[in-house]
Amino acid sequence: MERREFIQKTTFASLGALTFSAKSYAKIIGANDRVRVGCVGFSDRHRASHVGPFKALQKEMNFEMTALSDLWNRRREEGKAFLDKQLGSDVKVFRNNEELYDSKMVDAVFISTADFQHALHTVEAVKAGCDTYTEKPLAETMEDARAVLKAVKNSKQIVQIGSQRRSGENYFAAEDFIKSGKFGPIVMVELMWNVNQPERWRRPELVKNLKETDVDWKRYLMNRPYEAFDPRKYLEYRLFWPYSSGIPGQWMSHQIDTVHWFTGLPHPRSVVANGGIYQWKDGRSNADTLTVVFDYGPLDDPKSGFQVQFTSRFSNSAGETKELYYSNGGMINLDTNEISSTGGLTEGHAKTMGLKANLLAPMKLEGQKVASDANTGGDPLTFAHIKNWMECVRSRKQSHAPIEAGYSHSIATIMSNAAYRTGLKVTFDEKTQEVLAGGKVFKY
């Protein structure tokens, strides 16, 4: 079915609404074979955002949750109890992914582990012959990004990156409008993601009770440098580099992905950043306030292009989330879903230079706005995105957010993190596929 029809039929006000027929799936080769799905990492994200859509879709699409892998004994117990109750399953639990894949019990997996693990966990999955729904950020280092891109491209597996904006009807409408040429060349993009939540990414009660004997700490670290067990870096990893870049990987990766999608550009040409820990001085190493400025445009034409500015703060939520695209004729506001002539070239200013006015005709984009409270759990976009993945697991067609989308947002995320941590202008080496800060490869 056409993508717009698909989106219209899968974006629901209620996750309990289900309008498609099982008969349509009976016509797809392999539809009578039950797809066995595993949970890799029983996270808050999986509990709040993956399980609801899966529960609503599993019966009609003939999917079943069969297994759970988690390094923490508590999460294994909680996960099994929750999934069995919610899904009517009898989930088998495993201590790690090696045991999970050796069991041959899964055909596909949800991956929502720590940020720095997403890429390598996806590599493990596709090498085991499993399709994946992999949460963003895909990768936090170029080494991991290149490894997962190669592994997926060398496999026959379906991978959906958890960039759910790519399943939003309003985002498809914006993409169509921009690519049609009606908007005109993009001259600027402003992105914003603000919260005032001191508890964000903190788990103080769990930290107090977590013991090293409860988890497999060495397996958790994967390819990161070894350090002594720290419960905060296990449970509050988003606050600490190199386990997470924090703001860039968690939030910016969502919004910068739309820039790549709408323009077809694979990554920024250069990045600068500034910020710090200004409000929440709780031992974290990742910024609570950050501004990143990107230069985008054709790699072979440095004289053309546009700027993207991303800002985020944890200390005041005014402005919340915003995605604003500007041309000489006006703007697209993906918060209000409106195209308007705001800021466009008017007749008075144009006439003095012998030009014509350039004003966009006001119109409304189809579709729902993205939740602006920074809590994307249970939103219609995630429902549509998970349904698209499940449908693609059946059809073997490319998902809305394939591995290339994740690779591109990873480059932007890594460049942003490098710019913040070094204070240098950061570029990207096309030949080596490395992020360069001051001409040197950025590592840890």
C-alpha positions as CSV (number, residue, x, y, z in Angstrom):
1,M,0.0,0.0,0.0
2,E,1.1,3.6,-0.5
3,R,3.1,5.1,2.4
4,R,0.5,7.8,3.1
5,E,-2.3,5.3,3.2
6,F,-0.2,3.1,5.5
7,I,0.5,6.0,7.9
8,Q,-3.2,7.0,7.9
9,K,-4.2,3.5,8.8
10,T,-1.6,3.0,11.5
11,T,-1.7,6.3,13.5
12,F,-4.4,5.9,16.1
13,A,-5.6,8.1,18.9
14,S,-5.8,5.0,21.0
15,L,-3.3,2.2,20.9
16,G,-6.2,-0.2,21.5
17,A,-7.7,0.7,18.1
18,L,-7.1,-2.0,15.4
19,T,-8.7,-1.6,12.0
20,F,-6.7,-3.8,9.7
21,S,-7.8,-7.4,8.8
22,A,-5.9,-10.6,9.4
23,K,-7.0,-11.7,5.9
24,S,-4.6,-9.1,4.3
25,Y,-1.7,-10.8,6.1
26,A,-2.8,-14.3,5.1
27,K,-1.9,-13.3,1.5
28,I,1.7,-12.6,2.4
29,I,4.2,-15.5,2.0
30,G,5.1,-16.8,5.5
31,A,2.1,-15.1,7.2
32,N,1.1,-18.5,8.7
33,D,4.4,-18.8,10.4
34,R,4.5,-17.3,13.8
35,V,7.2,-14.7,14.3
36,R,9.0,-15.3,17.6
37,V,10.2,-12.1,19.2
38,G,12.7,-11.5,22.0
39,C,13.4,-8.5,24.3
40,V,17.0,-7.5,24.5
41,G,17.2,-5.4,27.6
42,F,14.0,-5.0,29.7
43,S,14.2,-1.2,29.8
44,D,11.7,1.5,30.8
45,R,11.5,2.3,27.1
46,H,10.5,-1.3,26.2
47,R,8.0,-1.5,29.0
48,A,6.4,1.9,28.2
49,S,6.6,2.1,24.5
50,H,7.2,-1.2,22.8
51,V,4.9,-3.6,24.7
52,G,1.6,-1.6,24.1
53,P,1.8,-1.6,20.3
54,F,3.1,-5.2,20.2
55,K,0.2,-6.3,22.4
56,A,-2.3,-4.6,20.1
57,L,-0.8,-6.1,17.0
58,Q,0.5,-9.5,18.0
59,K,-2.6,-11.6,17.5
60,E,-3.7,-10.4,14.1
61,M,-0.1,-10.3,12.7
62,N,0.8,-13.7,14.3
63,F,3.7,-12.5,16.4
64,E,4.6,-13.9,19.9
65,M,7.0,-12.7,22.6
66,T,9.0,-15.7,23.5
67,A,12.2,-14.7,25.3
68,L,14.0,-12.0,27.3
69,S,17.7,-11.3,27.7
70,D,19.0,-9.0,30.5
71,L,22.2,-8.9,32.5
72,W,20.5,-7.9,35.7
73,N,18.7,-10.6,37.7
74,R,16.0,-8.1,38.9
75,R,15.2,-7.0,35.4
76,R,14.9,-10.6,34.2
77,E,12.4,-11.4,37.0
78,E,10.4,-8.1,36.5
79,G,10.5,-8.5,32.7
80,K,9.1,-12.0,32.7
81,A,6.3,-11.1,35.1
82,F,5.4,-8.0,33.1
83,L,5.5,-9.6,29.7
84,D,3.7,-12.7,30.7
85,K,0.9,-10.7,32.2
86,Q,0.6,-8.1,29.4
87,L,1.0,-10.4,26.5
88,G,-0.2,-13.8,27.7
89,S,3.2,-15.2,27.1
90,D,5.4,-17.7,28.8
91,V,8.7,-15.8,28.3
92,K,11.9,-17.7,28.8
93,V,14.6,-15.6,30.4
94,F,18.3,-15.6,29.5
95,R,21.3,-14.1,31.4
96,N,22.9,-12.7,28.2
97,N,22.5,-12.4,24.4
98,E,24.8,-15.3,23.7
99,E,22.4,-17.7,25.6
100,L,19.4,-16.1,23.9
101,Y,20.7,-16.6,20.4
102,D,22.0,-20.1,21.1
103,S,18.5,-21.1,22.2
104,K,17.2,-20.5,18.6
105,M,14.0,-19.3,20.2
106,V,13.7,-15.9,18.4
107,D,13.3,-14.6,14.8
108,A,13.3,-10.9,15.7
109,V,14.2,-8.7,18.7
110,F,13.5,-5.4,20.3
111,I,16.9,-3.8,21.4
112,S,16.6,-1.1,24.0
113,T,19.8,-1.5,26.0
114,A,22.3,1.2,27.0
115,D,23.0,3.8,24.3
116,F,26.6,2.6,23.7
117,Q,25.4,-1.0,23.3
118,H,22.8,-0.5,20.5
119,A,25.1,-1.0,17.6
120,L,27.0,-4.0,18.8
121,H,23.8,-5.7,20.1
122,T,22.4,-5.2,16.6
123,V,25.5,-6.8,15.1
124,E,25.0,-9.8,17.4
125,A,21.3,-10.0,16.4
126,V,21.7,-9.9,12.6
127,K,24.6,-12.4,12.7
128,A,22.2,-14.7,14.6
129,G,19.7,-14.3,11.7
130,C,17.3,-12.0,13.6
131,D,15.5,-8.9,12.5
132,T,15.7,-6.0,14.9
133,Y,13.9,-2.9,16.1
134,T,16.9,-1.0,17.4
135,E,16.4,2.1,19.6
136,K,18.3,5.2,18.9
137,P,21.0,6.4,19.0
138,L,22.3,3.7,16.8
139,A,26.0,4.3,17.6
140,E,28.1,6.6,19.8
141,T,31.4,6.0,18.1
142,M,32.3,5.7,14.4
143,E,34.0,2.3,15.0
144,D,30.6,1.0,16.3
145,A,28.7,2.7,13.5
146,R,30.8,1.3,10.7
147,A,30.6,-2.2,12.3
148,V,26.8,-2.2,12.5
149,L,26.4,-0.8,9.0
150,K,28.6,-3.5,7.6
151,A,26.9,-6.3,9.5
152,V,23.4,-5.3,8.5
153,K,24.3,-4.6,4.8
154,N,26.0,-8.1,4.7
155,S,22.8,-9.7,6.1
156,K,19.3,-10.2,4.9
157,Q,17.8,-8.9,8.0
158,I,15.1,-6.2,8.5
159,V,16.3,-3.4,10.8
160,Q,14.1,-0.6,12.0
161,I,15.8,2.3,13.9
162,G,13.7,3.8,16.6
163,S,13.4,7.2,14.9
164,Q,9.6,7.2,15.0
165,R,9.2,10.5,13.3
166,R,9.8,8.6,10.1
167,S,6.4,7.0,10.6
168,G,4.6,10.3,11.2
169,E,1.9,11.4,8.7
170,N,2.8,15.1,9.2
171,Y,6.5,14.4,8.6
172,F,5.7,12.6,5.3
173,A,3.6,15.7,4.4
174,A,6.6,18.0,5.2
175,E,8.9,15.8,3.2
176,D,6.7,15.9,0.2
177,F,6.3,19.7,0.4
178,I,10.0,20.3,0.7
179,K,11.1,17.8,-2.0
180,S,8.4,19.1,-4.4
181,G,10.3,22.4,-4.6
182,K,7.3,24.4,-3.3
183,F,9.0,25.4,-0.1
184,G,12.2,26.7,-1.8
185,P,15.7,26.0,-0.7
186,I,16.1,25.6,3.1
187,V,18.0,28.5,4.6
188,M,17.9,27.6,8.3
189,V,16.5,24.9,10.6
190,E,16.0,25.6,14.3
191,L,15.6,22.6,16.7
192,M,14.8,22.8,20.4
193,W,14.2,20.2,23.2
194,N,13.8,21.7,26.7
195,V,12.7,20.1,29.9
196,N,12.8,21.0,33.6
197,Q,13.1,17.5,35.2
198,P,15.7,16.9,37.8
199,E,14.8,13.3,37.9
200,R,15.5,12.9,34.1
201,W,17.8,9.9,33.6
202,R,18.3,9.5,37.4
203,R,17.5,6.3,39.3
204,P,18.6,7.0,42.9
205,E,16.6,4.3,44.6
206,L,17.7,1.6,42.2
207,V,21.3,2.8,42.4
208,K,21.3,2.3,46.2
209,N,20.3,-1.3,45.9
210,L,22.3,-2.5,42.9
211,K,25.2,-4.8,43.7
212,E,27.9,-6.0,41.3
213,T,26.9,-9.6,42.0
214,D,23.4,-8.8,40.5
215,V,24.8,-8.0,37.1
216,D,27.5,-9.1,34.6
217,W,29.5,-5.9,34.7
218,K,32.3,-7.0,32.3
219,R,29.8,-8.0,29.7
220,Y,27.9,-4.8,30.2
221,L,31.1,-2.7,29.3
222,M,31.4,-4.5,26.0
223,N,34.2,-2.6,24.1
224,R,34.4,0.4,26.4
225,P,37.5,0.8,28.5
226,Y,37.4,-1.3,31.7
227,E,36.7,0.5,35.0
228,A,35.5,-0.6,38.4
229,F,31.8,-1.3,38.9
230,D,29.7,1.8,39.3
231,P,25.9,1.3,39.7
232,R,25.3,4.9,38.5
233,K,27.0,4.1,35.2
234,Y,24.9,0.9,34.8
235,L,21.5,2.5,35.7
236,E,22.1,6.2,34.9
237,Y,24.4,5.7,31.9
238,R,22.8,8.6,29.9
239,L,24.6,11.0,32.3
240,F,28.1,9.6,31.6
241,W,30.4,9.5,28.6
242,P,31.5,7.1,27.0
243,Y,28.3,5.2,27.8
244,S,26.1,7.9,26.3
245,S,26.6,11.3,24.7
246,G,23.5,12.4,26.7
247,I,21.5,15.1,24.9
248,P,22.9,14.5,21.4
249,G,22.2,10.8,21.4
250,Q,18.9,10.8,23.3
251,W,17.1,13.9,21.8
252,M,19.0,15.6,19.1
253,S,19.3,12.3,17.1
254,H,15.5,12.3,16.7
255,Q,15.4,15.8,15.3
256,I,18.5,15.9,13.2
257,D,17.3,12.7,11.5
258,T,14.5,14.7,9.9
259,V,17.1,17.1,8.3
260,H,18.8,14.1,6.6
261,W,15.5,12.7,5.5
262,F,14.0,15.9,4.1
263,T,17.2,16.9,2.3
264,G,18.8,13.6,1.3
265,L,22.1,14.9,2.9
266,P,24.0,12.1,4.7
267,H,25.6,14.2,7.5
268,P,26.7,17.7,8.4
269,R,29.8,19.3,6.7
270,S,30.9,20.8,10.0
271,V,29.8,21.2,13.7
272,V,30.6,23.5,16.6
273,A,29.1,23.2,20.1
274,N,29.0,24.8,23.5
275,G,27.4,24.0,26.8
276,G,28.0,22.6,30.2
277,I,26.6,21.3,33.5
278,Y,25.0,24.5,34.7
279,Q,22.1,23.3,36.8
280,W,22.2,19.7,38.0
281,K,25.6,19.2,39.7
282,D,25.1,15.6,40.7
283,G,28.3,14.1,39.4
284,R,27.3,13.6,35.8
285,S,29.8,14.2,33.0
286,N,27.3,14.9,30.2
287,A,25.9,18.4,29.7
288,D,22.6,19.6,31.0
289,T,22.6,22.5,28.6
290,L,23.9,22.3,25.0
291,T,23.8,24.3,21.8
292,V,25.1,22.8,18.6
293,V,25.4,24.6,15.3
294,F,25.7,22.6,12.1
295,D,26.7,23.5,8.5
296,Y,24.8,21.4,5.9
297,G,25.0,21.4,2.2
298,P,26.5,19.7,-0.9
299,L,29.9,18.3,0.0
300,D,31.3,19.5,-3.4
301,D,29.8,23.0,-3.1
302,P,30.8,24.7,0.1
303,K,29.3,28.0,-1.1
304,S,25.7,26.7,-0.9
305,G,23.9,25.2,2.0
306,F,22.1,26.1,5.2
307,Q,22.6,26.2,9.0
308,V,20.9,24.0,11.6
309,Q,20.9,25.1,15.3
310,F,19.9,22.7,18.0
311,T,19.5,23.8,21.6
312,S,18.5,21.9,24.7
313,R,18.4,22.6,28.5
314,F,17.3,20.7,31.6
315,S,16.8,23.8,33.7
316,N,13.7,25.4,32.2
317,S,11.1,23.8,29.9
318,A,9.9,26.9,28.1
319,G,9.7,26.3,24.4
320,E,9.6,22.5,25.0
321,T,10.2,20.7,21.6
322,K,10.3,22.6,18.4
323,E,11.3,21.9,14.8
324,L,11.2,24.9,12.5
325,Y,12.3,24.9,8.9
326,Y,12.8,28.2,7.1
327,S,13.0,29.2,3.4
328,N,13.1,32.7,1.8
329,G,9.3,32.4,1.4
330,G,8.3,31.4,4.9
331,M,8.5,28.5,7.3
332,I,7.3,25.0,8.3
333,N,6.4,24.6,11.9
334,L,6.3,20.9,12.9
335,D,5.0,21.8,16.4
336,T,1.8,23.4,15.0
337,N,1.9,21.4,11.7
338,E,1.6,24.7,9.8
339,I,3.2,26.0,6.6
340,S,3.1,29.8,6.6
341,S,4.5,32.9,5.0
342,T,6.1,34.0,8.4
343,G,9.4,35.8,7.7
344,G,9.0,35.5,4.0
345,L,10.2,38.1,1.5
346,T,7.5,40.8,1.3
347,E,6.7,43.1,-1.6
348,G,8.1,46.2,0.0
349,H,11.5,44.8,0.7
350,A,11.6,42.9,-2.6
351,K,10.8,46.0,-4.7
352,T,13.7,48.1,-3.6
353,M,16.1,45.4,-5.1
354,G,14.1,44.7,-8.2
355,L,12.8,41.4,-6.9
356,K,9.4,39.8,-6.5
357,A,7.7,39.0,-3.2
358,N,8.2,35.4,-2.2
359,L,5.5,34.3,0.3
360,L,4.3,30.8,0.9
361,A,0.6,30.2,0.8
362,P,-0.6,29.2,4.3
363,M,-1.6,25.5,4.7
364,K,-2.0,22.8,7.3
365,L,0.1,19.6,7.3
366,E,-1.8,16.4,7.8
367,G,-1.2,14.4,10.9
368,Q,-0.7,14.7,14.7
369,K,2.0,16.8,16.3
370,V,4.8,15.1,18.3
371,A,4.3,15.1,22.1
372,S,6.2,18.2,23.4
373,D,6.8,16.8,26.9
374,A,9.9,14.8,25.9
375,N,8.1,11.6,26.9
376,T,7.6,9.7,23.7
377,G,6.2,6.6,25.4
378,G,2.8,5.4,24.0
379,D,2.6,8.0,21.3
380,P,0.9,7.2,18.0
381,L,4.1,7.6,16.0
382,T,5.7,4.8,18.0
383,F,2.7,2.6,17.3
384,A,2.9,3.3,13.6
385,H,6.6,2.7,13.6
386,I,6.5,-0.6,15.4
387,K,3.6,-1.7,13.1
388,N,5.7,-0.8,10.1
389,W,8.6,-2.9,11.4
390,M,6.3,-5.9,12.0
391,E,4.8,-5.6,8.5
392,C,8.3,-5.4,7.0
393,V,9.4,-8.5,8.9
394,R,6.6,-10.2,7.1
395,S,7.0,-8.6,3.6
396,R,10.9,-8.3,3.7
397,K,10.5,-4.8,2.4
398,Q,12.6,-1.9,3.6
399,S,11.4,-0.3,6.8
400,H,10.7,3.4,7.2
401,A,14.0,4.0,9.2
402,P,16.6,1.6,7.8
403,I,20.2,1.2,8.9
404,E,21.4,4.0,6.7
405,A,19.2,6.5,8.6
406,G,20.7,5.3,11.9
407,Y,24.2,5.6,10.4
408,S,23.6,9.2,9.3
409,H,22.1,10.3,12.7
410,S,25.1,8.6,14.4
411,I,27.6,10.7,12.4
412,A,25.8,13.9,13.5
413,T,25.5,12.7,17.1
414,I,29.2,11.8,17.2
415,M,30.3,15.1,15.6
416,S,28.2,17.0,18.1
417,N,29.7,15.1,21.1
418,A,33.2,15.7,19.7
419,A,32.6,19.4,19.2
420,Y,31.3,19.7,22.8
421,R,34.1,17.7,24.4
422,T,37.0,19.2,22.5
423,G,35.7,22.8,21.9
424,L,37.0,22.5,18.3
425,K,35.3,22.7,14.9
426,V,34.5,19.2,13.9
427,T,34.4,17.8,10.3
428,F,33.9,14.4,8.7
429,D,36.4,12.5,6.5
430,E,34.4,10.9,3.7
431,K,37.3,8.6,2.7
432,T,38.0,7.1,6.2
433,Q,34.5,7.6,7.6
434,E,36.0,9.2,10.7
435,V,34.9,12.2,12.8
436,L,37.8,14.8,13.0
437,A,38.2,17.3,15.7
438,G,40.9,19.8,14.8
439,G,42.1,17.4,12.1
440,K,42.5,14.5,14.5
441,V,40.3,11.4,14.8
442,F,37.8,11.7,17.8
443,K,37.8,8.7,20.1
444,Y,37.0,8.8,23.8
